[in-house]
Amino acid sequence: MRGTLSIVQARRMNTQLSNVWVFLTECPQPDIYTLLNDPDMCLLNGFMPEVHIYSTDNLRTLDLRCLTGLIVHLVGVDPTKLAVAAKQINRFKPHSIYACNGRELIEHHTEIEND
């Protein structure tokens, strides 16, 4: 997973964030990043914050505390992985979660109760 560091740093500097894009990728984490493809550089480059979750990451164990209170736009291809990711993100109390498979809105979560 990559992209959470810039969100944590922005919050420490009292930067007001409201939205974050979380992408479930179908590939492993790259070995090398550039200024253009590093999710931790999005905020510095003037874009919305992004978190990339890679195919090698265990969705059920990710520490996503940095998403607390934010509107999360969750994008992925696999509806099952989207549901698992949404449940994990919800543990950290985001404002809301919009999950999309790239073609349609799958589900909208607000104040989901943990199972």
Backbone as a printed PyTorch tensor [residue, N CA C, xyz], in Angstrom:
tensor([[[  0.8610,  -1.1690,   0.0000],
         [  0.0000,   0.0000,   0.0000],
         [  0.9060,   1.2290,   0.0000]],

        [[  0.4460,   2.2390,  -0.6900],
         [  1.2280,   3.4790,  -0.7260],
         [  0.2810,   4.6650,  -0.8800]],

        [[  0.6230,   5.7610,  -0.2480],
         [ -0.1480,   6.9900,  -0.3540],
         [ -0.6050,   7.5140,   0.9880]],

        [[ -0.5510,   6.6930,   2.0100],
         [ -1.0340,   7.1210,   3.3210],
         [ -0.0860,   8.1090,   3.9960]],

        [[  1.1980,   8.0210,   3.6920],
         [  2.1820,   8.8940,   4.3280],
         [  1.8830,  10.3660,   4.0620]],

        [[  1.5520,  10.7030,   2.8240],
         [  1.2800,  12.1070,   2.5030],
         [  0.0030,  12.5990,   3.1880]],

        [[ -0.9620,  11.7220,   3.3760],
         [ -2.2010,  12.0970,   4.0650],
         [ -1.9090,  12.3660,   5.5410]],

        [[ -1.1210,  11.4960,   6.1460],
         [ -0.7460,  11.6760,   7.5530],
         [  0.0330,  12.9840,   7.7180]],

        [[  0.9830,  13.2390,   6.8330],
         [  1.7720,  14.4640,   6.9200],
         [  0.8980,  15.7110,   6.7440]],

        [[ -0.0400,  15.6570,   5.7990],
         [ -0.9320,  16.7980,   5.5820],
         [ -1.7800,  17.0630,   6.8240]],

        [[ -2.2620,  16.0140,   7.4420],
         [ -3.0860,  16.1890,   8.6440],
         [ -2.2650,  16.7360,   9.8040]],

        [[ -1.0140,  16.3340,   9.8950],
         [ -0.1460,  16.8660,  10.9580],
         [  0.0930,  18.3550,  10.7830]],

        [[  0.0490,  18.8250,   9.5470],
         [  0.2360,  20.2540,   9.2570],
         [ -1.0980,  20.9830,   9.2150]],

        [[ -2.1670,  20.3260,   9.7140],
         [ -3.5140,  20.8960,   9.7840],
         [ -4.0910,  21.2670,   8.4250]],

        [[ -3.6950,  20.5610,   7.3820],
         [ -4.2860,  20.7460,   6.0650],
         [ -5.6640,  20.1100,   6.0690]],

        [[ -6.6640,  20.8560,   5.6430],
         [ -8.0340,  20.3580,   5.6300],
         [ -8.2560,  19.4720,   4.4050]],

        [[ -8.3760,  18.1900,   4.6150],
         [ -8.6750,  17.2420,   3.5440],
         [-10.1210,  16.8000,   3.6810]],

        [[-10.7770,  16.5450,   2.5710],
         [-12.1470,  16.0520,   2.6480],
         [-12.3480,  14.7720,   1.8370]],

        [[-11.6260,  14.6180,   0.7340],
         [-11.7960,  13.4670,  -0.1460],
         [-10.4660,  12.7610,  -0.3650]],

        [[-10.5410,  11.4640,  -0.5710],
         [ -9.3670,  10.6750,  -0.9200],
         [ -9.8060,   9.5740,  -1.8900]],

        [[ -8.9650,   9.2950,  -2.8540],
         [ -9.2090,   8.2180,  -3.8110],
         [ -8.3880,   7.0180,  -3.3800]],

        [[ -9.0440,   5.8630,  -3.2790],
         [ -8.3600,   4.6180,  -2.9330],
         [ -8.5390,   3.6670,  -4.1070]],

        [[ -7.4220,   3.2500,  -4.6900],
         [ -7.4430,   2.3750,  -5.8540],
         [ -6.9720,   0.9770,  -5.4710]],

        [[ -7.7940,  -0.0230,  -5.7840],
         [ -7.3950,  -1.4200,  -5.6190],
         [ -6.7930,  -1.8620,  -6.9500]],

        [[ -5.4830,  -2.0120,  -6.9860],
         [ -4.8320,  -2.3570,  -8.2380],
         [ -4.7600,  -3.8710,  -8.4010]],

        [[ -4.5910,  -4.2940,  -9.6170],
         [ -4.4830,  -5.7160,  -9.9250],
         [ -3.0280,  -6.1250, -10.1450]],

        [[ -2.1000,  -5.2880,  -9.6920],
         [ -0.6810,  -5.5910,  -9.8880],
         [  0.0590,  -5.4390,  -8.5570]],

        [[  1.2560,  -6.0390,  -8.4660],
         [  2.0480,  -5.8610,  -7.2400],
         [  2.6050,  -4.4470,  -7.1480]],

        [[  3.0750,  -4.0960,  -5.9720],
         [  3.6410,  -2.7660,  -5.7620],
         [  4.8920,  -2.5950,  -6.6150]],

        [[  5.0070,  -1.4630,  -7.3100],
         [  6.1930,  -1.2230,  -8.1340],
         [  7.4600,  -1.1120,  -7.2830]],

        [[  8.5790,  -1.4660,  -7.8820],
         [  9.8610,  -1.3380,  -7.1890],
         [ 10.3510,   0.1030,  -7.1900]],

        [[  9.9820,   0.8540,  -8.2280],
         [ 10.4700,   2.2210,  -8.3920],
         [  9.2810,   3.1410,  -8.6770]],

        [[  9.3130,   4.3190,  -8.0720],
         [  8.2890,   5.3370,  -8.3160],
         [  8.9510,   6.5590,  -8.9290]],

        [[  8.1600,   7.3070,  -9.6870],
         [  8.6040,   8.5940, -10.1940],
         [  7.7150,   9.6590,  -9.5730]],

        [[  8.0200,  10.9160,  -9.8130],
         [  7.1800,  11.9960,  -9.2930],
         [  5.7620,  11.9140,  -9.8350]],

        [[  5.5800,  11.2970, -10.9990],
         [  4.2630,  11.2470, -11.6230],
         [  3.4320,  10.0360, -11.2180]],

        [[  4.0740,   8.9350, -10.7880],
         [  3.2740,   7.7570, -10.4640],
         [  3.2900,   7.3870,  -8.9800]],

        [[  3.8510,   8.2420,  -8.1560],
         [  3.9080,   7.9590,  -6.7230],
         [  2.6860,   8.5520,  -6.0250]],

        [[  1.8270,   7.6990,  -5.4380],
         [  0.6460,   8.2190,  -4.7380],
         [  0.9910,   9.1810,  -3.6050]],

        [[  2.1710,   9.0250,  -3.0140],
         [  2.5710,   9.9380,  -1.9450],
         [  2.9460,  11.3220,  -2.4600]],

        [[  3.0060,  11.5020,  -3.7670],
         [  3.3420,  12.8090,  -4.3480],
         [  2.1100,  13.5590,  -4.8590]],

        [[  0.9350,  12.9330,  -4.8310],
         [ -0.2700,  13.5570,  -5.3850],
         [ -0.5600,  14.9180,  -4.7660]],

        [[ -0.5560,  14.9940,  -3.4510],
         [ -0.8500,  16.2690,  -2.7820],
         [  0.1750,  17.3410,  -3.1370]],

        [[  1.4410,  16.9690,  -3.1630],
         [  2.4850,  17.9390,  -3.5080],
         [  2.3670,  18.4040,  -4.9560]],

        [[  1.7980,  17.5520,  -5.8090],
         [  1.6200,  17.9080,  -7.2170],
         [  0.2880,  18.6090,  -7.4820]],

        [[ -0.4810,  18.8920,  -6.4230],
         [ -1.7220,  19.6410,  -6.5690],
         [ -2.9530,  18.8030,  -6.8620]],

        [[ -2.8640,  17.4920,  -6.6610],
         [ -3.9950,  16.6110,  -6.9250],
         [ -4.6440,  16.1560,  -5.6210]],

        [[ -5.7780,  15.4730,  -5.7640],
         [ -6.4260,  14.8460,  -4.6050],
         [ -5.5020,  13.7570,  -4.0620]],

        [[ -5.5660,  13.5080,  -2.7660],
         [ -4.7440,  12.4290,  -2.2250],
         [ -5.2120,  11.0750,  -2.7520]],

        [[ -4.2520,  10.1930,  -2.9820],
         [ -4.5350,   8.8450,  -3.4590],
         [ -3.8440,   7.8270,  -2.5750]],

        [[ -4.5050,   6.7000,  -2.4070],
         [ -3.9060,   5.5360,  -1.7690],
         [ -4.0290,   4.4000,  -2.7680]],

        [[ -2.9180,   3.7340,  -3.0390],
         [ -2.9320,   2.5800,  -3.9300],
         [ -2.7520,   1.3310,  -3.0850]],

        [[ -3.6800,   0.4050,  -3.2210],
         [ -3.5980,  -0.8830,  -2.5400],
         [ -3.2930,  -1.9110,  -3.6200]],

        [[ -2.2130,  -2.6340,  -3.4280],
         [ -1.7110,  -3.5420,  -4.4560],
         [ -2.2020,  -4.9700,  -4.2510]],

        [[ -2.0920,  -5.7690,  -5.2860],
         [ -2.5800,  -7.1470,  -5.2470],
         [ -1.8740,  -7.9760,  -4.1840]],

        [[ -0.6800,  -7.5840,  -3.7940],
         [  0.0780,  -8.3250,  -2.7880],
         [ -0.2520,  -7.8910,  -1.3570]],

        [[ -1.0730,  -6.8550,  -1.1950],
         [ -1.4660,  -6.3870,   0.1370],
         [ -2.6140,  -7.2270,   0.6760]],

        [[ -2.5980,  -7.4630,   1.9800],
         [ -3.6950,  -8.1720,   2.6390],
         [ -4.7290,  -7.1300,   3.0760]],

        [[ -5.8630,  -7.0930,   2.3920],
         [ -6.8850,  -6.0720,   2.6420],
         [ -7.3660,  -6.0570,   4.0890]],

        [[ -7.4140,  -7.2150,   4.7020],
         [ -7.9790,  -7.3130,   6.0510],
         [ -7.0510,  -6.7980,   7.1500]],

        [[ -5.7930,  -6.5270,   6.8310],
         [ -4.8470,  -6.0960,   7.8620],
         [ -4.2910,  -4.6930,   7.6240]],

        [[ -4.7920,  -3.9800,   6.6440],
         [ -4.2660,  -2.6570,   6.3220],
         [ -4.6360,  -1.6270,   7.3940]],

        [[ -3.6640,  -0.7930,   7.7380],
         [ -3.8840,   0.2910,   8.6940],
         [ -4.2990,   1.5340,   7.9040]],

        [[ -5.5690,   1.8400,   7.9520],
         [ -6.1230,   2.9490,   7.1780],
         [ -6.6700,   4.0560,   8.0800]],

        [[ -6.0250,   4.2610,   9.2200],
         [ -6.4580,   5.3060,  10.1550],
         [ -6.4730,   6.6820,   9.5240]],

        [[ -5.6190,   6.9020,   8.5470],
         [ -5.5450,   8.2250,   7.9220],
         [ -6.8270,   8.5810,   7.1730]],

        [[ -7.7220,   7.6170,   6.9490],
         [ -8.9740,   7.8630,   6.2310],
         [-10.1180,   8.2900,   7.1540]],

        [[ -9.8710,   8.3340,   8.4440],
         [-10.9080,   8.7070,   9.4050],
         [-11.4870,  10.0820,   9.0590]],

        [[-12.8070,  10.1410,   8.9530],
         [-13.5070,  11.3920,   8.7030],
         [-13.5200,  11.8550,   7.2570]],

        [[-12.8420,  11.1510,   6.3650],
         [-12.7710,  11.5650,   4.9650],
         [-13.8260,  10.8720,   4.1070]],

        [[-14.1680,  11.4940,   3.0070],
         [-15.0120,  10.8670,   1.9950],
         [-14.0800,  10.0210,   1.1380]],

        [[-14.3250,   8.7170,   1.1020],
         [-13.4500,   7.7820,   0.4010],
         [-14.1030,   7.3570,  -0.9030]],

        [[-13.3780,   7.5340,  -1.9960],
         [-13.8000,   7.0820,  -3.3220],
         [-12.9880,   5.8350,  -3.6210]],

        [[-13.6140,   4.6820,  -3.4700],
         [-12.9430,   3.3900,  -3.5920],
         [-13.1740,   2.8340,  -4.9860]],

        [[-12.0980,   2.5740,  -5.7230],
         [-12.2010,   2.1140,  -7.1050],
         [-11.4350,   0.8110,  -7.2650]],

        [[-12.0850,  -0.1670,  -7.8730],
         [-11.4510,  -1.4510,  -8.1660],
         [-12.2840,  -2.2070,  -9.1700]],

        [[-11.7870,  -3.3340,  -9.6170],
         [-12.4770,  -4.1350, -10.6270],
         [-13.3080,  -5.2460,  -9.9890]],

        [[-12.7560,  -5.8890,  -8.9820],
         [-13.3670,  -7.0650,  -8.3660],
         [-14.3600,  -6.6510,  -7.2650]],

        [[-15.6660,  -6.9410,  -7.4580],
         [-16.6570,  -6.5540,  -6.4430],
         [-16.4020,  -7.1750,  -5.0650]],

        [[-15.8490,  -8.3800,  -5.0330],
         [-15.5570,  -9.0280,  -3.7520],
         [-14.4660,  -8.2680,  -3.0140]],

        [[-13.4070,  -7.8960,  -3.7200],
         [-12.3330,  -7.1200,  -3.0950],
         [-12.8230,  -5.7420,  -2.6740]],

        [[-13.7030,  -5.1530,  -3.4730],
         [-14.2760,  -3.8600,  -3.0940],
         [-15.0310,  -3.9660,  -1.7790]],

        [[-15.7970,  -5.0280,  -1.6180],
         [-16.5680,  -5.2110,  -0.3810],
         [-15.6420,  -5.4080,   0.8180]],

        [[-14.5840,  -6.2050,   0.6500],
         [-13.6250,  -6.4300,   1.7400],
         [-12.9140,  -5.1290,   2.0870]],

        [[-12.4920,  -4.3860,   1.0680],
         [-11.8070,  -3.1120,   1.3020],
         [-12.7330,  -2.1090,   1.9900]],

        [[-13.9810,  -2.0480,   1.5550],
         [-14.9400,  -1.1230,   2.1710],
         [-15.1450,  -1.4620,   3.6440]],

        [[-15.2140,  -2.7330,   3.9460],
         [-15.3920,  -3.1480,   5.3410],
         [-14.1640,  -2.7640,   6.1800]],

        [[-12.9770,  -2.9580,   5.6270],
         [-11.7530,  -2.5950,   6.3510],
         [-11.6660,  -1.0790,   6.5400]],

        [[-11.9600,  -0.3300,   5.4960],
         [-11.9260,   1.1320,   5.5880],
         [-12.9370,   1.6170,   6.6260]],

        [[-14.0990,   1.0060,   6.6440],
         [-15.1490,   1.4150,   7.5770],
         [-14.7360,   1.2630,   9.0420]],

        [[-13.8310,   0.3400,   9.3280],
         [-13.3430,   0.1670,  10.7010],
         [-12.7390,   1.4620,  11.2410]],

        [[-12.2610,   2.3120,  10.3380],
         [-11.5710,   3.5370,  10.7420],
         [-12.4620,   4.7760,  10.6330]],

        [[-13.7610,   4.5630,  10.5080],
         [-14.7740,   5.6150,  10.5720],
         [-14.5790,   6.7660,   9.5690]],

        [[-14.6170,   6.4420,   8.2870],
         [-14.5900,   7.5250,   7.2970],
         [-15.9280,   8.2510,   7.3150]],

        [[-15.9860,   9.4160,   6.7040],
         [-17.2610,  10.1220,   6.5790],
         [-18.2310,   9.2810,   5.7500]],

        [[-17.7590,   8.7940,   4.6080],
         [-18.5460,   7.9070,   3.7460],
         [-17.6120,   7.1990,   2.7760]],

        [[-18.1280,   6.1440,   2.1650],
         [-17.3640,   5.3740,   1.1830],
         [-18.2210,   5.2050,  -0.0600]],

        [[-17.6800,   5.6040,  -1.1950],
         [-18.3250,   5.3760,  -2.4820],
         [-17.4850,   4.3420,  -3.2200]],

        [[-18.0280,   3.1600,  -3.4350],
         [-17.2820,   2.0940,  -4.1060],
         [-17.7560,   1.9770,  -5.5430]],

        [[-16.8060,   1.9210,  -6.4670],
         [-17.1250,   1.8800,  -7.8910],
         [-16.2110,   0.8790,  -8.5830]],

        [[-16.7790,   0.0990,  -9.4910],
         [-15.9530,  -0.8590, -10.2240],
         [-15.4330,  -0.2670, -11.5260]],

        [[-15.5000,   1.0190, -11.6870],
         [-15.0090,   1.6820, -12.8770],
         [-16.0890,   1.9200, -13.9200]],

        [[-17.2080,   1.2250, -13.7920],
         [-18.3100,   1.3870, -14.7360],
         [-19.5810,   1.8740, -14.0530]],

        [[-19.7560,   1.5010, -12.7940],
         [-20.9830,   1.8650, -12.0880],
         [-20.7210,   1.9750, -10.5960]],

        [[-21.5690,   2.7320,  -9.9200],
         [-21.4920,   2.8460,  -8.4700],
         [-22.0090,   1.5470,  -7.8760]],

        [[-21.1800,   0.8750,  -7.1160],
         [-21.5420,  -0.4030,  -6.5340],
         [-22.3460,  -0.1990,  -5.2520]],

        [[-21.8260,   0.6210,  -4.3640],
         [-22.4920,   0.8200,  -3.0820],
         [-22.0340,   2.1240,  -2.4490]],

        [[-22.8650,   2.6520,  -1.6220],
         [-22.5330,   3.8680,  -0.8950],
         [-22.7070,   3.5500,   0.5730]],

        [[-21.6430,   3.6870,   1.3300],
         [-21.6840,   3.3890,   2.7600],
         [-21.5830,   4.6840,   3.5500]],

        [[-22.4270,   4.8250,   4.5130],
         [-22.2370,   5.8720,   5.5140],
         [-22.5690,   5.2580,   6.8540]],

        [[-21.7050,   5.4930,   7.8010],
         [-21.9140,   4.9930,   9.1460],
         [-22.2770,   3.5190,   9.1700]],

        [[-21.4900,   2.6960,   8.4830],
         [-21.7340,   1.2580,   8.4500],
         [-21.3470,   0.6760,   9.8050]],

        [[-22.1590,  -0.2080,  10.2890],
         [-21.8290,  -0.8480,  11.5460],
         [-20.8770,  -2.0040,  11.2630]],

        [[-19.8830,  -2.1540,  12.1490],
         [-18.9480,  -3.2620,  12.0010],
         [-19.6030,  -4.5570,  12.4410]],

        [[-19.2790,  -5.6080,  11.6910],
         [-19.7950,  -6.9430,  12.0590],
         [-18.9590,  -7.5530,  13.1430]]])
